[in-house]
Amino acid sequence: MLSNDKLRLAAAFLKGQRLTHLIGSSLDYRLSVLSKRTILKHYPPAVMIEPTNICNLQCPLCPSGNGTLSRQRGMMSLSGFQRIVDQIHHKVGMLILWNQGEPYLNPQFNQMVAYAAQKKLYTMTSTNASLPLDHEAIVRSGLDRIIISMDGISEETYNGYRVGGDYALVLDNMQKLIQAKKRLKSQTPCVDWQFIVMRQNEHEIPAVRIQAKKLGVDCLDFKTVQIYKPEDVVYLPKDHALSRYTAEGQDFELANKLLNRCRRLWTQPVINWDGELSICCYDKDVLYKIGNVYDADFYQLWTSDKMNKMRTKLLHDRQSIEICRNCGEGIVQKLKL
């Protein structure tokens, strides 16, 4: 039996031309992989939109938090968001409302969600929840799914990664959001507790399950950690089954072979806070310039020569694209524990 969350997602794609483009983009991708040439005639089923790339935490493995993100920091305006939604909502069914940064730092974020909800789009966001939140406003916005990142059930383990965070505040926000849903008799948003498994918290997995049941969250996800540099190996769990990498000393590599394919370039582009289109969420500093949706039509950029050259290059030699070498596409990110 489908959950209410999945039913809402399915319902979103029954509006306008969304189902046609969902099926079409999947076929485009499969044909491209088989033929080794770019075929793309449809809109993507989902678009990631970045409300801001500013964050309130200093997580050591996050480019926004650790200061390695080099592009300009800022926040998307409500009017800019509305312009984007107006371009795509007839053909795109899902909005993923985060990228780099904390979405709820944007003071207009709930209004953005509400505007997308009016267009019957399925909306989801991810938050560190370590900041004051208006729980009823979140529920009333029409948000379908909220991922709350809390990687510990004690201050010690939580603060081992979420530098600058407030464990008690995150826990309180999660509890109050669940209470607000009940008080307003709302099935949304689906509250998803995301726990990134690292060396300092892997021992807490059994206790996390118990805590999740007590809190009454809708979903609990255990996710593998992504690292970037040799010194980051200290974050990898001792249990190798909980990692996406194989490691020896400070040497590490993805456990799965890097195939010449990637669904993201056919199904999930990123529009950053300033309107710049990224090929995917792994192009954190927009190294591959495609264009700006405030200056050009989204579909023209999506099917442009620049995008198609990247797709064709990926189909033949993905290893040659630097950002692809540490990409989670085709890698087990969510652990089935």
N, C-alpha and C positions, 0 to 999 in steps of 0.2 A: 504494500500500500504506500502510495506516495505521501511524503510529509507535506504539511501546509506550505513550507518554504519552497519545495520543488514544484508544487502546484502553482504557486505565484510566479515562479520562474517560467514555467511552461505557458502560463496565461499571458505573460508579457510578450512572448513570441507569436501569439495569435493575433496581434494587432498590426494593422497596416500591411506592409510588405516584408515584415521581419522574418517570417517563417521561410519565405522564398529565398531570402538572402542568407539565412542560417544554413539551409540545405545547400544552396549554391556555393557558398564559401567553402564548405566541407568538400564538395566535389572538386572545386578549383584546386584545393590543396592536394587532394589525392591524385588528381591528374598531373599536377605539377611534379610531384614526387616520382610518379611512374615514368613520365616523359623526360624528366630532367630539364624542363624549360618552364618558365613562368607563365601560368595561366591564371588570370584573375579578372572576373567580370562582376563581382558582387561586393557589397559592403561587408565589413566584419560583423560578426554577431555581437561583439562586445568592444567597448572602447574604455580605456583607462584614462581618467582625467585627474590631473594633479591640482588639488585646491591650494596647496602651498608646498614649498620645499624647505620651509623653516620648521625646526623641531625644538622642543623644550628639553630633550634629553641628550646625553652624550654617549650613546651606546658605541662601544669600541669597534664593532664590525659594520656599522652603518655609515655610509659616506656623508649623509647629512649630519649625523650626530658627531662623528669624529673629525669633521672639518675638511675632509678630502674632496668633497663636492665643490667643483670649481666654478660652476655657472652661477649667475646672479641669483640672489634670493628674493622671493617676493610672494605675493598672494594673487590668485585669480579673482577678478571682480565678478559680482553677481551678473552684471550685464554681459560680460564676456562669456560666462558660463551659459547664459541663456542663448546667446548667439550660436554657440556650438551645438547645444541641444536642438535648437530649431533647425539646424542643418541636417542632423542625422537621425532624429527620433522616429521617422517613418520606416526606417530600414534597419536600425540597430535596436536590439532588445535589452541589453544590459549595460549599465555604467558601473565601472569599478573606480570608486572615488578615493584613490590615494595613489601615491608613488613614493617620492622622497618627501619626508616631512610629516607633521602631525595635522590631519585635516581639521580638527576642532580648534586649532589656533586661528583659522580663518573665521572671523566673526559672522560672516554671511553663509557659513556652511549649511546650517539647517534650512535656510531659504533655498539654497541650491538643490538640496535633496527634495524639498517640497515641490520645486518647479519640475524636476524630473519625474516625481511621482504623479503630478498632474498629467504628464504625457504618457502615463502607464508604463514607464520604464522600470525594470527591475534594478534596484540600487543596492550596492553594498559598500561598506567602508571598513577600514582597519585603523584602530586607535591604540595608543599606549595607555589611555585613560588615566594618565597621571597629571591631571589638570581639572579644574572645576568644570563640571558638565551640568547642563540643564536636562535632566532625565526625561521630564514630560515633553519638552520641546523635541527631543530626539524621537520619542514615540510618535508624537503628533506630526512630525515631518513626513512620515510615510516611508522611512528607510526600511528596506526589506531585511538586510542582514548587517550585523556589526561584529567584527572580529576584534576581540580585546586581547592584547598581547600581555600576558603575565607569566613570566618564566620562573616561577618559584612559589612556594607556599610558606616562605619565611622571608623576613627582611634580608637575612644574610645571603640566601641564594638569589633572591630577586635583584638585590643591589650589586651582585657579582657581575651583572651584565647591564642592567638598566640604570646606568650611571646618571644621577640627578633625579631619579624617580622616587615616588612615594608609594611604597607597597600598600600601606593602610588605605591611602586614598583610592588606589586602583581597585582594591577589594570592595571598598565602600561604594564606589561608582558602579561596579558590577551588580552588587546587591540592590542598590537603589533603582537601577535601570530595570531589573527584573520585577521589582515591586511596582514601578510606574506602569509597566505593561499590564500587570494584574489590576491595578487601580483603574486604569483606563479601558480595561477589558479589550486589550489589543493583542493580536497574534504576532505583531511585528514590533520591533525588529527581532529576527532570530538572533539570539545571543550566543556567539561562538567564542569560547575560551581557547586561545592559541598558546601553546606551550612549546617554545623552541628548546629542544633537548641538547644540553651541553654537559661538559664534564662536571661542572659544579652543581648541576641539578638533576642528573640522570637517576640518582638514587631516590628522588621524590616521586617518580612516576606512579607507584601504587597509591601513595597518599593523595596525589592530584586527582585520581579517579574518584576517591571518596569525597574529597572536597567539592568536586564538580557536582556530584549528586546532591550534596547538602545545599549548595547554592541554588540548584535548579536551573543551570544553564541548559540551553537547547542542544549544544554541541560542544564536544571537547576534541581539539585537534592537537596531536603531537607532531611537530615539524622538525626536520633536520636542519642543522645550522650551516650557513654558508660562510666560508672563510676566504681570505684573499692573499695573505702573505705567510711565509714560513713560520713567523712568530705566532700566528693565529692558531697553530695546531693545538695549542694548550686548551682551546675551547672544544675540541672534538671529544665526544664521549669515549670512555674506555671500552664500552661495549660497541664493537665495530658494526653490529647490526643496526645501531641507532645513528649511523653516519652515512652521508652520501659520498664519502671519500675513502680511499685507501691511503694510509700514511705510514711512513717509516722515518723515525726521527722527525726532522722538520720538512721532509719531502712529502708532498701530498698530490693526489690527482683524483679526478672524478672516478667513481667506481664503475660507471657505465661507459661504454664506448661512445664517442661523439659521432653520431650519424649525420649524413648530409641531408638534413631535413629539420624543419622547425615550424610547428603549427602557428606560433605567435605572429609571424610575418604575414599570415593570411587571416588571422582571427582576432588579434588584440593589439592594436596600436596604442600609443600613449600620446596624449596631448598635455603638455606641461603648462604650468601656471601662466606663462606668458604667451601661450598659443602655439609654441614650437612643437612640431610633430616629431616624435621619436619613433624609430623602427620597432622598438619594444622597450620593456621596463629595465632591461639590462644595459641599455645605453643611457646611463645615469647622467652623463654630462653632455648629451646630445652631440656626440663626436661625429655622427653621420647626419649631416644637415639635409633635411627634406624640404622644409618650408614652414610657413606659419598659417594657421587656419583663419587668422584674422585678415590675412592678405590674399588668400586663395581659397577656393572651394575645397572642402575636405576630400571629396571623392577624387578630384583632380590630383591632389597630393598623394592620396592612397594608391592610385593607379599610375603615378608618375614614373618617368624613366629612372629617376633616382631610386625610388622604392623597388622597382622591378630589377634593377641592376643588383641590388642587395639580395633580392630573392634568388636570382639566378646564380650569383656567387655562392650563396649558401647551399644551393642544390648540388653544386659541383665540388666545393672545397670549404666547408664550414670551419674547419680548423684554422684557416687563414684569417678569419675574422676574430680579432682579439677578444671582444666582449663575449663571443660564443664559447670560449674555452673553459669558462667557469659558469656556464649557464645551467639553470635547473630544468630546462626543457628535456623531457625524456628521462629525468632523474627522479627517483622516489623522494619526494619532499615531505609528504604526509605519511607518517608511520602508522601502520595497522597493528596496534598493540592489543 
